Amino acid sequence: MNAFEQVYEIVKIIPAGKVATYGQIARLLGRPRQAQMVGFALHVNPEPGVIPCHRVVNRFGDPSTAFAFGGINRQIGLLEAEGIVFADGRVPLEKYQWNP
């Protein structure tokens, strides 16, 4: 399984109503300095309806400005539909960050 496929397998298990950070996923992969690679993988998500890349935010809880499947507002809308409440435009990680 290549690195991108490993990213997708982890992202698939982030539950609705929770988020993970790019760095968190990189650490779970055993590649702690490759958060950017996680972002690249999600940008080319081959199955947007199956791999919930909208549940991945940056280390501050910010949604992606380059969200690959409809822009930042689409990512915010998808997260809000799952019950996530933004504070000052960010996901409050202390409340919504996934802890596998």
All heavy atoms as an XYZ file, in Angstrom:
778
protein
N       0.859     -1.178      0.000
C       0.000      0.000      0.000
C       0.902      1.238      0.000
O       1.797      1.350      0.826
C      -0.895     -0.036      1.245
C      -1.864      1.093      1.329
S      -2.954      1.052      2.793
C      -3.744     -0.518      2.654
N       0.650      2.163     -0.908
C       1.486      3.361     -0.965
C       1.034      4.384      0.093
O       0.010      4.215      0.757
C       1.517      3.957     -2.378
C       0.221      4.601     -2.805
O      -0.464      5.246     -2.024
N      -0.129      4.445     -4.072
N       1.819      5.437      0.252
C       1.562      6.430      1.300
C       0.197      7.092      1.158
O      -0.503      7.302      2.151
C       2.668      7.481      1.310
N      -0.207      7.429     -0.066
C      -1.510      8.063     -0.257
C      -2.631      7.110      0.165
O      -3.585      7.522      0.828
C      -1.701      8.492     -1.709
C      -1.020      9.782     -2.091
C       0.054     10.294     -1.376
C      -1.457     10.492     -3.189
C       0.683     11.490     -1.746
C      -0.846     11.687     -3.570
C       0.223     12.183     -2.843
N      -2.519      5.856     -0.199
C      -3.541      4.872      0.195
C      -3.605      4.732      1.713
O      -4.703      4.587      2.284
C      -3.241      3.521     -0.447
C      -3.428      3.513     -1.951
C      -2.868      2.269     -2.631
O      -1.940      1.636     -2.092
O      -3.370      1.948     -3.715
N      -2.466      4.825      2.376
C      -2.444      4.764      3.841
C      -3.164      5.976      4.437
O      -3.908      5.845      5.412
C      -1.004      4.692      4.351
C      -0.323      3.382      4.016
C       1.161      3.400      4.375
O       1.785      4.460      4.431
N       1.708      2.225      4.622
N      -2.950      7.148      3.839
C      -3.664      8.346      4.282
C      -5.167      8.117      4.162
O      -5.922      8.383      5.099
C      -3.241      9.587      3.455
C      -4.188     10.771      3.714
C      -1.803      9.974      3.741
N      -5.603      7.608      3.033
C      -7.041      7.403      2.803
C      -7.635      6.426      3.816
O      -8.755      6.626      4.286
C      -7.299      6.915      1.376
C      -6.782      7.846      0.307
C      -6.266      7.346     -0.880
C      -6.796      9.237      0.458
C      -5.786      8.184     -1.876
C      -6.313     10.085     -0.520
C      -5.804      9.551     -1.689
O      -5.325     10.381     -2.669
N      -6.896      5.385      4.155
C      -7.405      4.407      5.123
C      -7.609      5.051      6.489
O      -8.590      4.763      7.170
C      -6.468      3.196      5.217
C      -6.485      2.320      3.972
C      -7.882      1.853      3.570
O      -8.600      1.294      4.431
O      -8.265      2.041      2.398
N      -6.714      5.917      6.892
C      -6.878      6.610      8.177
C      -8.038      7.594      8.114
O      -8.886      7.628      9.014
C      -5.574      7.323      8.592
C      -4.527      6.270      8.981
C      -5.825      8.293      9.757
C      -3.163      6.826      9.284
N      -8.112      8.374      7.057
C      -9.169      9.384      6.951
C     -10.552      8.723      6.937
O     -11.504      9.266      7.504
C      -8.938     10.292      5.723
C     -10.114     11.222      5.483
C      -7.653     11.093      5.911
N     -10.656      7.553      6.370
C     -11.943      6.849      6.328
C     -12.484      6.523      7.714
O     -13.693      6.361      7.873
C     -11.814      5.541      5.543
C     -11.754      5.706      4.054
C     -11.645      4.324      3.417
C     -11.361      4.376      1.953
N     -11.196      3.015      1.384
N     -11.617      6.426      8.712
C     -12.103      6.041     10.048
C     -12.310      7.229     10.991
O     -12.696      7.033     12.135
C     -11.204      4.957     10.696
C      -9.783      5.446     10.888
C     -11.249      3.676      9.877
C      -8.888      4.474     11.656
N     -12.081      8.445     10.501
C     -12.404      9.620     11.324
C     -13.926      9.684     11.409
O     -14.608      9.755     10.388
C     -11.858     10.924     10.706
C     -10.343     10.856     10.520
C     -12.253     12.124     11.582
C      -9.784     11.996      9.668
N     -14.477      9.630     12.611
C     -15.939      9.618     12.718
C     -16.582     10.959     12.364
O     -15.959     12.020     12.506
C     -16.194      9.272     14.189
C     -14.923      9.490     14.897
C     -13.807      9.509     13.899
N     -17.811     10.902     11.928
C     -18.579     12.121     11.672
C     -18.612     12.943     12.954
O     -18.723     12.398     14.058
C     -19.994     11.772     11.226
N     -18.492     14.263     12.796
C     -18.515     15.145     13.950
C     -17.157     15.317     14.614
O     -17.045     15.978     15.636
N     -16.130     14.736     14.027
C     -14.763     14.870     14.533
C     -13.860     15.286     13.386
O     -14.177     15.090     12.212
C     -14.249     13.551     15.124
C     -14.978     13.124     16.370
C     -14.658     14.043     17.531
C     -15.330     13.604     18.817
N     -15.045     14.527     19.920
N     -12.711     15.858     13.727
C     -11.714     16.226     12.727
C     -10.354     15.719     13.175
O     -10.133     15.430     14.352
C     -11.630     17.759     12.493
C     -12.938     18.302     11.943
C     -11.200     18.491     13.755
N      -9.460     15.626     12.211
C      -8.055     15.340     12.484
C      -7.244     16.420     11.784
O      -7.743     17.102     10.887
C      -7.674     13.956     11.960
N      -6.001     16.565     12.190
C      -5.125     17.522     11.523
C      -4.211     16.765     10.561
O      -4.003     15.559     10.692
C      -4.272     18.313     12.531
O      -3.364     17.420     13.173
C      -5.146     19.041     13.552
N      -3.652     17.510      9.630
C      -2.714     16.904      8.686
C      -1.543     16.273      9.428
O      -1.134     15.149      9.138
C      -2.188     17.954      7.696
C      -3.261     18.591      6.857
C      -3.769     19.841      7.177
C      -3.770     17.943      5.741
C      -4.762     20.434      6.411
C      -4.764     18.526      4.964
C      -5.259     19.774      5.311
O      -6.239     20.353      4.548
N      -1.020     16.996     10.412
C       0.099     16.486     11.189
C      -0.262     15.258     12.002
O       0.544     14.331     12.146
N      -1.463     15.232     12.532
C      -1.921     14.081     13.303
C      -1.946     12.837     12.418
O      -1.495     11.767     12.827
C      -3.320     14.378     13.857
C      -3.953     13.254     14.625
C      -5.377     13.589     15.074
O      -5.917     14.660     14.753
N      -5.975     12.693     15.810
N      -2.461     12.975     11.217
C      -2.501     11.836     10.294
C      -1.078     11.404      9.936
O      -0.776     10.208      9.925
C      -3.335     12.175      9.048
C      -4.804     12.350      9.462
C      -3.197     11.087      7.978
C      -5.687     12.944      8.408
N      -0.203     12.363      9.693
C       1.195     12.031      9.391
C       1.823     11.244     10.542
O       2.519     10.246     10.315
C       1.987     13.303      9.098
N       1.566     11.680     11.773
C       2.111     10.954     12.932
C       1.538      9.544     13.026
O       2.262      8.594     13.326
C       1.839     11.725     14.229
C       2.723     12.957     14.382
C       2.584     13.607     15.756
N       1.225     13.996     16.091
C       0.646     15.126     15.708
N       1.287     15.987     14.942
N      -0.596     15.401     16.074
N       0.253      9.393     12.769
C      -0.366      8.068     12.804
C       0.239      7.140     11.751
O       0.283      5.924     11.936
C      -1.883      8.174     12.605
C      -2.653      8.772     13.782
C      -4.097      9.070     13.374
C      -2.613      7.842     14.983
N       0.714      7.725     10.667
C       1.368      6.942      9.609
C       2.821      6.620      9.940
O       3.473      5.893      9.196
C       1.351      7.724      8.290
C       0.015      7.877      7.601
C       0.131      8.858      6.452
C      -0.470      6.528      7.107
N       3.333      7.191     11.026
C       4.738      7.021     11.347
C       5.631      7.920     10.514
O       6.821      7.673     10.362
N       5.054      8.996      9.967
C       5.767      9.964      9.128
C       5.526     11.368      9.683
O       4.904     12.201      9.030
C       5.249      9.884      7.685
C       5.430      8.528      7.034
C       4.591      8.464      5.752
N       4.757      7.213      5.059
C       5.444      7.051      3.939
N       6.047      8.077      3.385
N       5.528      5.872      3.374
N       5.999     11.631     10.896
C       5.606     12.855     11.603
C       5.958     14.168     10.918
O       5.364     15.184     11.237
C       6.335     12.734     12.946
C       7.452     11.791     12.697
C       6.956     10.834     11.648
N       6.853     14.166      9.987
C       7.241     15.415      9.324
C       6.657     15.517      7.917
O       7.130     16.297      7.105
C       8.754     15.537      9.305
C       9.333     15.533     10.734
C      10.774     15.880     10.850
N      11.173     17.113     10.219
C      11.034     18.344     10.722
N      10.469     18.497     11.902
N      11.469     19.403     10.062
N       5.613     14.739      7.643
C       5.073     14.723      6.287
C       3.605     15.155      6.217
O       2.813     14.628      5.441
C       5.271     13.349      5.662
C       6.749     13.040      5.460
C       6.980     11.787      4.652
O       6.056     11.170      4.133
N       8.229     11.407      4.530
N       3.260     16.169      7.006
C       1.893     16.699      6.966
C       1.548     17.211      5.569
O       0.412     17.058      5.108
C       1.724     17.807      7.997
N       2.525     17.795      4.891
C       2.272     18.314      3.549
C       1.908     17.186      2.584
O       1.035     17.346      1.730
C       3.486     19.084      3.048
C       3.218     19.869      1.784
C       4.405     20.737      1.402
O       5.554     20.331      1.542
N       4.119     21.939      0.941
N       2.536     16.036      2.735
C       2.205     14.880      1.892
C       0.750     14.464      2.121
O       0.040     14.099      1.190
C       3.162     13.713      2.203
C       2.899     12.445      1.396
S       1.643     11.305      2.080
C       2.335     10.841      3.642
N       0.302     14.547      3.367
C      -1.096     14.226      3.675
C      -2.005     15.176      2.902
O      -2.993     14.750      2.289
C      -1.366     14.296      5.194
C      -2.854     14.150      5.493
C      -0.551     13.248      5.936
N      -1.666     16.445      2.900
C      -2.450     17.427      2.144
C      -2.470     17.132      0.660
O      -3.519     17.222      0.020
N      -1.324     16.752      0.115
C      -1.265     16.396     -1.311
C      -2.180     15.208     -1.598
O      -2.911     15.195     -2.589
C       0.160     16.059     -1.739
C       1.110     17.212     -1.753
C       2.451     17.008     -1.475
C       0.700     18.511     -2.038
C       3.353     18.063     -1.488
C       1.587     19.566     -2.057
C       2.920     19.339     -1.779
N      -2.136     14.208     -0.725
C      -2.977     13.017     -0.915
C      -4.457     13.397     -0.912
O      -5.233     12.941     -1.761
C      -2.690     11.984      0.172
N      -4.838     14.244      0.020
C      -6.250     14.617      0.118
C      -6.683     15.502     -1.050
O      -7.844     15.446     -1.466
C      -6.521     15.299      1.454
C      -6.294     14.398      2.669
C      -6.552     15.157      3.949
C      -7.127     13.131      2.596
N      -5.769     16.260     -1.584
C      -6.091     17.112     -2.722
C      -6.466     16.288     -3.958
O      -7.242     16.746     -4.801
C      -4.931     18.049     -3.040
C      -5.249     19.034     -4.116
N      -6.102     20.103     -3.909
C      -4.864     19.103     -5.400
C      -6.220     20.777     -5.044
N      -5.474     20.211     -5.954
N      -5.940     15.090     -4.051
C      -6.249     14.217     -5.197
C      -7.114     13.027     -4.771
O      -7.083     11.971     -5.402
C      -4.965     13.753     -5.930
C      -4.247     14.934     -6.543
C      -4.033     12.975     -5.010
N      -7.890     13.216     -3.730
C      -8.787     12.182     -3.208
C      -9.558     11.528     -4.360
O     -10.350     12.186     -5.033
C      -9.756     12.845     -2.218
C     -10.758     11.897     -1.605
O     -10.895     10.760     -2.012
N     -11.471     12.392     -0.616
N      -9.356     10.224     -4.573
C     -10.017      9.566     -5.693
C     -11.487      9.223     -5.431
O     -12.224      8.919     -6.359
C      -9.193      8.293     -5.885
C      -8.686      7.975     -4.520
C      -8.436      9.315     -3.880
N     -11.912      9.279     -4.177
C     -13.285      8.899     -3.821
C     -13.856      9.881     -2.790
O     -14.016      9.544     -1.627
C     -13.305      7.489     -3.238
C     -12.825      6.402     -4.169
C     -12.848      5.058     -3.486
O     -11.909      4.758     -2.725
O     -13.825      4.317     -3.697
N     -14.195     11.096     -3.214
C     -14.652     12.101     -2.252
C     -15.876     11.696     -1.437
O     -16.007     12.106     -0.293
C     -14.965     13.321     -3.110
C     -14.416     13.050     -4.455
C     -14.110     11.600     -4.566
N     -16.752     10.899     -1.972
C     -17.919     10.456     -1.213
C     -17.607      9.346     -0.224
O     -18.385      9.068      0.682
N     -16.458      8.733     -0.381
C     -16.059      7.598      0.466
C     -14.970      8.008      1.449
O     -14.974      7.584      2.599
C     -15.572      6.423     -0.419
C     -15.069      5.275      0.428
C     -16.687      5.969     -1.357
N     -14.031      8.810      0.995
C     -12.920      9.274      1.824
C     -13.259     10.696      2.278
O     -13.202     11.632      1.485
C     -11.595      9.253      1.032
C     -11.316      7.843      0.505
C     -10.445      9.759      1.911
C     -10.249      7.784     -0.577
N     -13.646     10.868      3.546
C     -14.148     12.168      4.018
C     -13.035     13.173      4.315
O     -12.795     13.565      5.461
C     -14.927     11.789      5.280
C     -14.186     10.605      5.822
C     -13.726      9.840      4.595
N     -12.383     13.636      3.263
C     -11.255     14.555      3.437
C     -11.685     15.880      4.056
O     -10.843     16.603      4.581
C     -10.501     14.755      2.137
S     -11.456     15.465      0.812
N     -12.973     16.177      4.051
C     -13.438     17.415      4.682
C     -13.221     17.398      6.191
O     -13.259     18.428      6.836
C     -14.912     17.672      4.353
C     -15.852     16.682      4.955
N     -16.073     15.441      4.389
C     -16.608     16.733      6.082
C     -16.947     14.779      5.139
N     -17.282     15.548      6.171
N     -12.949     16.232      6.766
C     -12.726     16.110      8.208
C     -11.278     16.368      8.603
O     -10.894     16.119      9.746
C     -13.160     14.726      8.684
C     -14.647     14.504      8.535
C     -15.093     13.179      9.103
N     -16.501     12.984      8.787
C     -17.042     11.819      8.477
N     -16.298     10.723      8.459
N     -18.323     11.757      8.185
N     -10.479     16.871      7.692
C      -9.076     17.168      7.987
C      -8.862     18.679      7.903
O      -9.225     19.309      6.909
C      -8.136     16.412      7.024
C      -6.676     16.672      7.398
C      -8.424     14.905      7.049
N      -8.301     19.221      8.964
C      -8.042     20.663      9.067
C      -6.579     20.880      9.456
O      -5.870     19.929      9.785
C      -8.979     21.321     10.109
C     -10.441     21.226      9.667
C      -8.798     20.702     11.497
N      -6.151     22.131      9.458
C      -4.762     22.372      9.842
C      -4.608     22.369     11.364
O      -5.582     22.211     12.103
C      -4.207     23.637      9.181
C      -4.707     24.932      9.781
O      -5.286     24.988     10.863
N      -4.490     26.018      9.065
N      -3.408     22.570     11.829
C      -3.105     22.448     13.262
C      -3.803     23.483     14.129
O      -3.836     23.356     15.355
C      -1.599     22.501     13.485
C      -0.981     23.822     13.083
C       0.527     23.771     13.164
N       1.092     24.955     12.530
C       2.174     25.548     12.936
N       2.834     25.055     13.966
N       2.619     26.599     12.307
N      -4.344     24.514     13.508
C      -5.081     25.536     14.244
C      -6.595     25.314     14.182
O      -7.349     26.062     14.794
C      -4.759     26.922     13.686
C      -3.297     27.251     13.714
C      -2.590     27.366     12.531
C      -2.619     27.423     14.910
C      -1.238     27.666     12.534
C      -1.263     27.716     14.929
C      -0.565     27.828     13.738
N      -7.020     24.323     13.408
C      -8.447     24.078     13.230
C      -9.039     24.803     12.040
O     -10.254     24.820     11.853
N      -8.177     25.395     11.212
C      -8.665     26.115     10.037
C      -9.023     25.151      8.918
O      -8.264     24.219      8.628
C      -7.591     27.063      9.487
C      -7.253     28.191     10.443
O      -8.172     28.689     11.116
O      -6.061     28.562     10.502
N     -10.151     25.390      8.248
C     -10.462     24.601      7.047
C      -9.508     24.999      5.927
O      -8.891     26.068      5.963
C     -11.902     25.000      6.724
C     -12.093     26.324      7.375
C     -11.178     26.374      8.556
N      -9.397     24.155      4.952
C      -8.487     24.401      3.833
C      -9.031     25.484      2.912
O     -10.196     25.454      2.528
C      -8.291     23.117      3.035
O      -7.542     23.366      1.872
N      -8.177     26.416      2.545
C      -8.582     27.435      1.571
C      -8.588     26.864      0.162
O      -9.134     27.465     -0.751
C      -7.644     28.651      1.624
O      -6.311     28.205      1.390
C      -7.716     29.344      2.964
N      -7.989     25.694     -0.001
C      -7.926     25.057     -1.323
C      -8.695     23.745     -1.313
O      -8.331     22.806     -1.999
C      -6.465     24.821     -1.710
N      -9.749     23.663     -0.519
C     -10.499     22.415     -0.429
C     -10.842     21.940     -1.833
O     -11.466     22.641     -2.615
C     -11.762     22.607      0.415
C     -12.513     21.340      0.673
C     -11.972     20.348      1.461
C     -13.760     21.141      0.121
C     -12.662     19.178      1.703
C     -14.461     19.974      0.353
C     -13.908     18.990      1.149
N     -10.412     20.741     -2.139
C     -10.415     20.227     -3.516
C     -11.808     20.019     -4.104
O     -11.948     19.945     -5.309
C      -9.617     18.928     -3.574
N     -12.824     19.939     -3.285
C     -14.126     19.547     -3.817
C     -15.204     20.589     -3.555
O     -16.269     20.299     -3.072
C     -14.514     18.176     -3.257
C     -13.432     17.173     -3.509
C     -12.546     16.828     -2.517
C     -13.250     16.641     -4.769
C     -11.509     15.946     -2.767
C     -12.216     15.761     -5.028
C     -11.346     15.407     -4.029
N     -14.872     21.842     -3.832
C     -15.887     22.868     -3.728
C     -15.493     24.094     -2.934
O     -16.325     24.951     -2.686
N     -14.272     24.202     -2.508
C     -13.814     25.392     -1.802
C     -14.058     25.352     -0.317
O     -14.698     24.455      0.215
N     -13.550     26.379      0.357
C     -13.591     26.443      1.819
C     -15.020     26.393      2.362
O     -15.294     25.741      3.359
C     -12.827     27.684      2.333
C     -12.642     27.632      3.846
C     -13.488     28.967      1.881
C     -11.715     28.715      4.379
N     -15.944     27.079      1.689
C     -17.324     27.087      2.185
C     -17.959     25.711      2.138
O     -18.779     25.368      2.991
C     -18.160     28.107      1.428
C     -17.755     29.529      1.751
O     -17.249     29.811      2.829
N     -17.951     30.426      0.809
N     -17.580     24.928      1.153
C     -18.105     23.557      1.063
C     -17.600     22.729      2.240
O     -18.360     21.973      2.849
C     -17.689     22.928     -0.272
C     -18.128     21.506     -0.439
C     -19.626     21.411     -0.699
N     -19.958     20.029     -0.971
C     -21.020     19.414     -0.462
N     -21.871     20.061      0.292
N     -21.253     18.160     -0.733
N     -16.326     22.854      2.581
C     -15.784     22.105      3.715
C     -16.473     22.531      5.009
O     -16.870     21.687      5.808
C     -14.269     22.297      3.828
C     -13.666     21.458      4.943
C     -12.164     21.576      5.051
O     -11.553     22.495      4.516
N     -11.562     20.649      5.767
N     -16.637     23.818      5.196
C     -17.317     24.309      6.397
C     -18.737     23.769      6.462
O     -19.190     23.290      7.508
C     -17.296     25.850      6.437
C     -15.859     26.336      6.681
C     -18.252     26.395      7.502
C     -15.663     27.829      6.478
N     -19.442     23.810      5.347
C     -20.815     23.304      5.318
C     -20.899     21.827      5.658
O     -21.802     21.405      6.396
N     -19.978     21.041      5.124
C     -19.973     19.601      5.425
C     -19.710     19.347      6.908
O     -20.356     18.491      7.534
C     -18.932     18.881      4.568
C     -19.242     18.789      3.073
C     -18.015     18.324      2.288
C     -20.423     17.865      2.828
N     -18.780     20.093      7.482
C     -18.482     19.914      8.907
C     -19.641     20.385      9.785
O     -20.007     19.719     10.756
C     -17.187     20.647      9.270
C     -15.918     20.041      8.666
C     -14.716     20.941      8.925
C     -15.664     18.640      9.204
N     -20.245     21.507      9.422
C     -21.396     21.989     10.190
C     -22.554     21.000     10.112
O     -23.266     20.795     11.109
C     -21.823     23.369      9.699
C     -20.863     24.456     10.111
C     -21.221     25.833      9.584
O     -21.915     25.930      8.546
O     -20.801     26.810     10.218
N     -22.739     20.365      8.971
C     -23.799     19.366      8.816
C     -23.575     18.163      9.739
O     -24.522     17.453     10.072
C     -23.893     18.907      7.363
N     -22.329     17.964     10.151
C     -22.006     16.862     11.073
C     -22.050     17.319     12.531
O     -21.700     16.564     13.429
C     -20.625     16.298     10.744
C     -20.589     15.616      9.398
C     -19.232     15.016      9.067
O     -18.278     15.137      9.876
O     -19.131     14.392      7.999
N     -22.458     18.572     12.766
C     -22.610     19.068     14.124
C     -21.443     19.866     14.667
O     -21.448     20.267     15.834
N     -20.439     20.111     13.847
C     -19.291     20.890     14.300
C     -19.653     22.367     14.281
O     -20.169     22.874     13.296
C     -18.047     20.582     13.445
C     -17.604     19.136     13.728
C     -16.935     21.575     13.703
C     -16.441     18.654     12.912
N     -19.381     23.035     15.388
C     -19.658     24.456     15.522
C     -18.323     25.197     15.491
O     -17.441     24.932     16.307
C     -20.412     24.756     16.836
C     -20.642     26.254     16.995
C     -21.733     23.991     16.871
N     -18.186     26.095     14.544
C     -16.951     26.871     14.383
C     -16.916     28.015     15.385
O     -17.941     28.561     15.751
C     -16.853     27.420     12.957
C     -16.458     26.388     11.941
C     -17.347     25.392     11.546
C     -15.194     26.400     11.377
C     -16.974     24.432     10.622
C     -14.815     25.447     10.458
C     -15.705     24.461     10.076
N     -15.701     28.359     15.799
C     -15.476     29.515     16.673
C     -14.449     30.403     15.980
O     -13.330     29.959     15.728
C     -14.961     29.066     18.037
N     -14.848     31.610     15.632
C     -13.960     32.537     14.922
C     -13.379     31.912     13.655
O     -12.201     32.089     13.341
C     -12.831     33.025     15.839
C     -13.360     33.822     17.022
O     -14.309     34.610     16.825
O     -12.835     33.652     18.136
N     -14.196     31.162     12.939
C     -13.779     30.579     11.664
C     -12.939     29.321     11.772
O     -12.466     28.805     10.767
N     -12.761     28.834     12.987
C     -11.942     27.633     13.210
C     -12.749     26.555     13.921
O     -13.684     26.843     14.664
C     -10.739     27.961     14.094
C      -9.730     28.848     13.437
C      -8.550     29.101     14.348
N      -7.464     29.689     13.558
C      -6.428     30.294     14.067
N      -6.291     30.402     15.372
N      -5.495     30.794     13.279
N     -12.296     25.318     13.722
C     -12.853     24.204     14.484
C     -12.145     24.197     15.840
O     -10.911     24.128     15.882
C     -12.599     22.853     13.768
C     -13.056     21.698     14.641
C     -13.279     22.815     12.416
N     -12.874     24.279     16.943
C     -12.224     24.192     18.258
C     -11.696     22.759     18.466
O     -12.451     21.841     18.743
C     -13.334     24.522     19.251
C     -14.440     25.136     18.438
C     -14.297     24.572     17.055
N     -10.404     22.597     18.282
C      -9.809     21.258     18.331
C      -9.966     20.599     19.694
O     -10.107     19.370     19.776
C      -8.336     21.315     17.931
C      -8.091     21.719     16.477
C      -6.589     21.824     16.204
C      -8.738     20.725     15.513
N      -9.969     21.394     20.768
C     -10.125     20.812     22.093
C     -11.466     20.085     22.241
O     -11.599     19.174     23.058
C      -9.946     21.857     23.196
C     -10.975     22.973     23.209
C     -10.733     24.099     22.185
O      -9.699     24.101     21.489
O     -11.618     24.979     22.086
N     -12.430     20.446     21.426
C     -13.750     19.813     21.482
C     -13.962     18.768     20.396
O     -14.587     17.731     20.630
C     -14.835     20.890     21.362
C     -16.237     20.349     21.462
C     -17.271     21.451     21.505
C     -18.660     20.876     21.690
N     -19.684     21.915     21.755
N     -13.437     19.013     19.202
C     -13.796     18.174     18.065
C     -12.660     17.310     17.499
O     -12.899     16.531     16.580
C     -14.343     19.050     16.924
C     -15.632     19.738     17.285
C     -15.656     21.107     17.533
C     -16.825     19.031     17.401
C     -16.833     21.753     17.859
C     -18.007     19.662     17.736
C     -18.010     21.026     17.965
O     -19.180     21.658     18.293
N     -11.450     17.435     18.037
C     -10.365     16.632     17.452
C     -10.533     15.172     17.829
O     -10.757     14.816     18.977
C      -8.990     17.127     17.912
C      -7.861     16.424     17.180
C      -6.525     17.101     17.382
O      -6.353     17.956     18.235
N      -5.550     16.724     16.565
N     -10.424     14.355     16.801
C     -10.529     12.900     16.938
C      -9.340     12.378     17.713
O      -8.212     12.786     17.508
C     -10.575     12.305     15.534
C     -10.511     10.833     15.423
C     -11.320      9.909     16.030
C      -9.624     10.089     14.578
N     -10.987      8.653     15.625
C      -9.951      8.726     14.730
C      -8.592     10.440     13.711
C      -9.278      7.717     14.054
C      -7.929      9.441     13.037
C      -8.259      8.105     13.197
N      -9.603     11.469     18.633
C      -8.543     10.852     19.423
C      -8.674      9.335     19.264
O      -9.415      8.702     20.019
C      -8.664     11.268     20.883
C      -7.515     10.769     21.719
O      -6.512     10.290     21.197
N      -7.659     10.894     23.021
N      -7.967      8.786     18.254
C      -8.135      7.336     17.990
C      -7.640      6.455     19.124
O      -6.808      6.829     19.896
C      -7.299      7.125     16.728
C      -6.359      8.259     16.647
C      -6.970      9.389     17.407
